[in-house]
Structures are given as structure tokens and as C-alpha cells.
Amino acid sequence: NEFKIEFLNQIAGIALSVNPMSLKLHDFIFDWIGRPYRFGGESKRGIDCSAFARELYARVMDQYLPRNSRQQFKYVQTINKEELQTGDLVFFKIKTRDISHVGVYLSDNKFIQSSKSGVNIASLENSYWKRYYYKSGRLTKM
């Protein structure tokens, strides 16, 4: 666990505290990072963004999320970017009027997602993600 924490803190540039939820999150990220993207996919052989967010919520937070990003958005209370905490959802509208992408916020403007390049950690400061960012949300009780 020490190695995983050090890797995520130093190499990936995210600062996660050492508490039971963060340790589960570290393990989850380590297990999934680099796995391939597949539209409609729901397994380690290939997973899309909303299935990835759903899997993370189920395994790390013991919470249910609907299957697609538009449905997931319906279950969050929107928050300002400045209020983001580990586990909040970040939504994007990529070249469309509808929500088309979701990621899970980690810390320090970084989020984890499954995108065309597979499961990876990205920055909200990246010009691409800045351009298509829509809103952030915190899951409400379902």
C-alpha cells in the first residue's frame, strides 16, 4: 500500500489522504489504470466512462450509480468546481448538447476516467477538458 500511495501522490500528481475510503480508492485505481476503453463495455477487457464511474462507486463507496452519464447527472446536486472533493463527479459535453462524458474527481484538479486512451488520470486544467467541461456534482442519497 505504501508504494501505491507514493505512486499516486508523486507520479500521478494527486494527493489523497490515508483513510479507509482513500485506501480502497488507491487499490481500485491501481487495478484499473491503463485498462482499455470500449463503448458500452463494462469489464476490464474494455469499459466506457459511465460504466467506469458506476464500478468505482460500487466498489469504493458502496453506492449505486445509474448506467449512463446523463442518468448519473440526474442523481447529483451540482456544485462549483471550487467545491470539488474526492469522489465527486465531473461531467462533460463533448461536441454535443447532451452530457456525453463523466469522470470521478480525485484531488488537485485531477480526475479518473475511461476515455479513448483507456482508464487514465486527467486534469481539469487540460485545455481539452476545460473546453468541454459542463458541471460537477455530488451524489445525493438515492
N, C-alpha and C positions, 0 to 999 in steps of 0.2 A: 504494500500500500504506500509506503514511503516513496518508492520510485514513481508510482502513478501520480501522486500529489506533486512531486517535484517536476515531473514531465509537464503536467498541465499548467502548473504555475510558471515555470521558466520557459519551456519550449513553445507552448501554445499561447502563452501570454494571458492566461486567465487566473484570477485569484479566487479560489474557492476555500471557504473556511473548512476546518476539520470538525464536522459534526456528522451524526449518523446519516442524514439525508445527503450531505455532500459526498460522503464516502460511497454511498450507493450510486450517486451520480458519476463519481470518478470511475467506478467499476463499469458502469453502463457505457460511458464514453469510450473507455479502453476497449470494450468488447465490440463496439460498433464502428469506431472511426475507420475510414477507408473502405467500408462496405459499399458495394455498387448501388447506383440509383436505378430504379426501374419504375416507370409509371404504372400505377396500380399494384406494385409489388408490396408484399407485407412480410418478407423474410430476409434473413442475412444474405440470401442469394441475390437480392435486389429489393429495394424499398423506396417508396416515394416520400415526399416531405410530410404529408399529413399522417401517414401510417407510422413514420418515424416518431413524430411528436406523440402520437397515441401510445406507441410502445414505451417511450420514455416515461410518460405519465403513469402508465400501468405498472411498470417495473420499479420505478424510483419513488413515485409519490403515492402509489396505490390509489390512483384516481382515474376515472373514466373520461375519455375524450371521444367525441364522435369521429367518424372515419375521414371526412374531408375538411379542408381548411375553412371553407365557407360555413359549414356547420359548426366547427370549432369556435369560430368567431362569435357565433350566437350565444355561446356559453361563457363569454368573458365580460368583465367590466373593463371598459377602455381606461387606460392610464397614460400619462405623459411619459415620453421617453426618459425623462429625468427620474422618474419613479420606478424604473425597471429594477426588478430583483430576480435573483436566480430562480428559474422555473417559470417565469412569465413567458407569454407567447408573443412573438413578433410576426406581423402579417404584412404581406406584400401584394401589390397589384402589378404584375409584370406584363406589360404591353396589352392590358385588358382592363375593362371597367370593373371586373369582379376580382375578389381576392383569389389569388392563384398560387400562393406560396406561404408556408409557415415555418418558423424556426422556434427554438426554445432558447431563451436568454440565459447566459451563464454569468458573466460579470464583465466589467471594463469594456463595455460596448461590443462584446463578443457573444455570438450565438451559435448553437449547433443546429445543423440541418442536414437534410438529404437533398442534394441538388444534382445537376447533370454530372458533376465531378465526384459524386458519391457522398457518403456521410463525412462531413467536414466542419471545421470551426471557421466562421467568417466574422467579419467586422461590420458593424452598422456604419462605421466611418468610411468603408469602401465606397467609391463613387457609384458603382453599380447598385449596391443595396440601398444607398442613400436615395438614389433616383427613384426606385420602385417601392420604397418603404411606404406603408399605408398607416397602420396603427399598431399599438401594443395593447395587450390585455392580460388581466389576471383572472384565472378561472374562478367562477363563483360556485357556490355549493350547488350540486346538481340534484 
